[in-house]
Amino acid sequence: MLRTRLASILIGFACVSLTPKAQHAPVTAPQAASESIPNLGPLLNRVNALKTELRQYHDCSGKAGCYSKDLDQQADRAIAFLRTRAHRKAHDRLAMVLDIDETALSNWAEMNAANFEYNSKDFNAWAASAQAPAIPGTLRLFKTAEELGVSVFFITGRPETQRASTEANLRLQGFDKWDRLIMRRADQQKLTAEQYKSAARGVVAGKFRIVLNVGDQWSDLRGTNPAEYSVKYPDPYYFIK
């Protein structure tokens, strides 16, 4: 009987001892102001997903559309306008302005190999190789301008130091006749693309009526000395202002 009561007392004591004491709610210190900066991990995941989507767009294998189809559509719009415009006021000296990178020539091979990360040394080596293929729709547009007697001016942000390789690349890809290739001089390096291209178009506008301008960046088309009709090619791969 004594043992039974003693056992009950010990069990009760153990239960009381094991019952957790009341605790204060957990508190976290205020965050540092820099916590508002997005964490790099999720951003990298989004960037990698975007790069996958860009490759699918180029290869016409995803849901975002088809790059080559979009390029052809825009080139066809430019050709249709040029055919209509060239038959009006035939005595005018008409000119078409073309950008080069991602407009006349494609740098996809270099961009894809670089994982869309621009490195000036690598890109300069690529430009020097003169291996960029023509964008088919632009070559058709170029030949149409030649057929209609419309002068062609290339205006590119490439530096003068790349003139020889750029001219060679254009000719190798079928752009065999043009009026002038305007390239960025050393004293123009601090200009934005829009400022530089506006000034370059001014050189053309001094003697010609610019009826058509085609480029892959808005900075190719906007600014002063605009064309009568501008056509923007798609380019989700990089942005130049």
C-alpha positions as CSV (number, residue, x, y, z in Angstrom):
1,M,0.0,0.0,0.0
2,L,2.8,2.4,0.9
3,R,4.7,1.5,-2.3
4,T,1.6,2.2,-4.4
5,R,1.1,5.7,-2.9
6,L,4.8,6.5,-3.2
7,A,4.7,5.5,-6.9
8,S,1.7,7.7,-7.5
9,I,3.4,10.7,-5.9
10,L,6.6,10.1,-7.9
11,I,4.6,9.9,-11.2
12,G,2.7,13.1,-10.3
13,F,5.9,14.9,-9.5
14,A,7.4,13.8,-12.8
15,C,4.4,15.0,-14.7
16,V,4.6,18.4,-13.1
17,S,8.4,18.6,-13.7
18,L,8.1,17.8,-17.4
19,T,5.4,20.3,-18.2
20,P,7.1,23.1,-20.2
21,K,7.0,26.5,-18.6
22,A,5.2,29.4,-20.5
23,Q,7.6,31.1,-22.9
24,H,7.6,34.5,-24.5
25,A,6.6,34.7,-28.2
26,P,9.8,34.5,-30.4
27,V,11.0,37.9,-31.6
28,T,13.1,38.8,-34.6
29,A,15.2,41.9,-34.7
30,P,14.4,44.6,-37.3
31,Q,15.8,43.9,-40.7
32,A,18.6,45.9,-42.2
33,A,17.6,48.3,-44.9
34,S,19.5,46.3,-47.5
35,E,17.1,43.4,-47.1
36,S,15.0,45.1,-49.7
37,I,17.5,44.1,-52.4
38,P,16.2,41.0,-54.1
39,N,18.1,37.9,-53.4
40,L,20.4,36.8,-56.2
41,G,19.4,33.2,-56.2
42,P,15.8,33.6,-57.4
43,L,16.9,36.3,-59.9
44,L,19.5,33.9,-61.4
45,N,16.8,31.3,-61.8
46,R,14.6,33.9,-63.6
47,V,17.6,34.9,-65.8
48,N,18.3,31.3,-66.7
49,A,14.7,30.7,-67.5
50,L,14.7,33.7,-69.8
51,K,17.9,32.5,-71.5
52,T,16.1,29.2,-72.2
53,E,13.1,31.1,-73.6
54,L,15.4,33.2,-75.8
55,R,17.0,30.1,-77.3
56,Q,13.6,28.6,-77.9
57,Y,12.5,31.8,-79.6
58,H,15.5,31.8,-81.9
59,D,14.9,28.1,-82.7
60,C,11.2,28.5,-83.1
61,S,10.7,25.7,-80.6
62,G,8.8,27.4,-77.7
63,K,5.7,29.3,-76.9
64,A,7.2,32.8,-77.3
65,G,7.1,32.7,-81.1
66,C,9.6,32.3,-84.0
67,Y,12.4,34.7,-84.5
68,S,13.0,34.0,-88.2
69,K,9.3,34.3,-89.0
70,D,9.1,37.7,-87.2
71,L,12.2,38.9,-89.0
72,D,10.7,37.9,-92.4
73,Q,7.4,39.6,-91.5
74,Q,9.1,42.9,-90.7
75,A,11.3,42.7,-93.8
76,D,8.3,42.1,-96.0
77,R,6.7,45.2,-94.5
78,A,9.8,47.2,-95.4
79,I,9.9,45.8,-99.0
80,A,6.2,46.5,-99.5
81,F,6.7,50.1,-98.5
82,L,9.8,50.6,-100.6
83,R,8.1,49.2,-103.7
84,T,5.2,51.7,-103.2
85,R,7.3,54.7,-102.3
86,A,9.9,54.3,-105.1
87,H,7.3,54.8,-107.8
88,R,6.3,58.2,-106.4
89,K,8.3,61.3,-107.4
90,A,10.9,59.2,-109.1
91,H,13.2,62.3,-109.6
92,D,13.9,62.3,-105.8
93,R,17.1,61.0,-104.6
94,L,15.8,58.2,-102.3
95,A,17.8,56.5,-99.6
96,M,17.3,53.6,-97.3
97,V,19.3,53.3,-94.0
98,L,20.1,49.9,-92.6
99,D,21.7,49.0,-89.2
100,I,24.1,46.0,-89.3
101,D,24.2,43.9,-86.1
102,E,20.9,41.9,-85.8
103,T,19.6,43.8,-88.8
104,A,21.8,43.0,-91.8
105,L,24.1,40.4,-90.1
106,S,23.3,38.0,-87.3
107,N,25.6,37.6,-84.3
108,W,23.6,34.7,-82.9
109,A,26.5,32.3,-82.9
110,E,28.6,34.6,-80.8
111,M,25.8,35.6,-78.4
112,N,24.7,32.0,-77.9
113,A,28.3,30.8,-77.2
114,A,28.8,33.7,-74.8
115,N,25.5,32.7,-73.0
116,F,24.3,36.3,-73.7
117,E,27.0,37.8,-71.7
118,Y,28.7,40.6,-73.6
119,N,32.5,40.7,-73.6
120,S,34.0,43.4,-75.8
121,K,37.2,41.3,-76.5
122,D,35.2,38.3,-77.6
123,F,32.8,40.3,-79.7
124,N,35.6,42.2,-81.4
125,A,37.3,38.9,-82.3
126,W,34.0,37.7,-83.7
127,A,33.6,40.9,-85.8
128,A,37.1,40.6,-87.0
129,S,36.4,37.0,-88.3
130,A,33.8,38.4,-90.7
131,Q,31.7,35.2,-90.2
132,A,28.3,36.7,-89.3
133,P,25.6,35.4,-91.7
134,A,23.1,37.6,-93.4
135,I,19.6,38.0,-92.2
136,P,17.7,36.7,-95.2
137,G,14.9,39.2,-95.1
138,T,17.3,42.1,-95.1
139,L,19.2,40.7,-98.0
140,R,16.0,40.5,-100.0
141,L,15.3,44.1,-98.9
142,F,18.7,45.2,-100.0
143,K,18.3,43.6,-103.4
144,T,14.9,45.3,-103.8
145,A,16.4,48.7,-103.1
146,E,19.1,48.0,-105.7
147,E,16.4,47.0,-108.2
148,L,14.4,50.2,-107.6
149,G,17.4,52.5,-107.6
150,V,17.2,53.4,-104.0
151,S,20.6,54.3,-102.4
152,V,21.6,52.2,-99.4
153,F,23.4,53.6,-96.4
154,F,24.6,51.3,-93.6
155,I,24.9,53.2,-90.2
156,T,26.4,51.0,-87.5
157,G,27.7,51.6,-84.0
158,R,30.7,49.5,-84.8
159,P,34.0,51.5,-84.5
160,E,36.0,52.7,-87.5
161,T,38.7,50.1,-86.5
162,Q,36.4,47.4,-87.7
163,R,35.7,48.8,-91.1
164,A,37.8,46.3,-93.2
165,S,36.3,43.2,-91.5
166,T,32.8,44.7,-91.6
167,E,32.9,45.5,-95.3
168,A,34.3,42.1,-96.0
169,N,31.6,40.4,-94.0
170,L,28.9,42.4,-95.8
171,R,30.2,41.6,-99.2
172,L,30.7,37.9,-98.4
173,Q,27.0,37.7,-97.5
174,G,25.7,39.3,-100.6
175,F,25.5,43.0,-99.6
176,D,27.8,43.8,-102.5
177,K,26.8,47.4,-103.4
178,W,26.0,50.3,-101.1
179,D,26.4,54.0,-101.2
180,R,28.2,54.4,-97.9
181,L,29.1,52.6,-94.6
182,I,29.0,55.1,-91.7
183,M,30.9,53.9,-88.6
184,R,31.4,55.4,-85.2
185,R,34.5,57.6,-84.9
186,A,36.7,57.8,-81.8
187,D,35.4,61.3,-81.0
188,Q,31.8,60.0,-81.0
189,Q,32.2,57.3,-78.4
190,K,30.6,59.3,-75.6
191,L,27.4,59.8,-77.7
192,T,24.4,57.6,-77.0
193,A,23.4,55.3,-79.9
194,E,20.4,57.5,-80.6
195,Q,22.5,60.7,-80.7
196,Y,25.1,59.1,-82.9
197,K,22.7,57.6,-85.3
198,S,20.6,60.8,-85.5
199,A,23.8,62.7,-86.5
200,A,24.8,60.0,-89.0
201,R,21.3,60.2,-90.7
202,G,21.9,63.9,-90.9
203,V,24.8,63.3,-93.2
204,V,22.6,61.2,-95.4
205,A,19.6,63.7,-95.3
206,G,21.9,66.4,-96.6
207,K,21.8,64.9,-100.1
208,F,19.0,62.3,-100.0
209,R,15.5,61.8,-98.9
210,I,15.5,59.0,-96.3
211,V,12.4,57.1,-97.1
212,L,13.1,53.9,-95.1
213,N,15.1,53.0,-91.9
214,V,15.4,49.5,-90.6
215,G,17.0,48.5,-87.3
216,D,16.7,46.2,-84.3
217,Q,16.9,48.9,-81.6
218,W,14.7,51.8,-81.0
219,S,17.8,53.9,-80.9
220,D,18.4,53.0,-84.6
221,L,15.1,54.7,-85.5
222,R,14.3,57.5,-83.1
223,G,15.8,60.9,-82.8
224,T,16.4,63.6,-85.4
225,N,16.5,63.1,-89.2
226,P,13.9,60.3,-89.1
227,A,12.9,58.3,-92.2
228,E,9.5,58.5,-93.7
229,Y,8.9,54.9,-92.7
230,S,10.8,53.0,-90.0
231,V,10.7,49.3,-89.3
232,K,12.0,47.7,-86.1
233,Y,13.2,44.2,-86.1
234,P,12.7,42.1,-82.9
235,D,15.7,41.8,-80.7
236,P,15.1,40.4,-77.2
237,Y,18.8,39.5,-76.8
238,Y,20.2,42.9,-75.9
239,F,19.2,46.5,-75.5
240,I,21.1,49.7,-76.7
241,K,19.8,53.1,-75.9
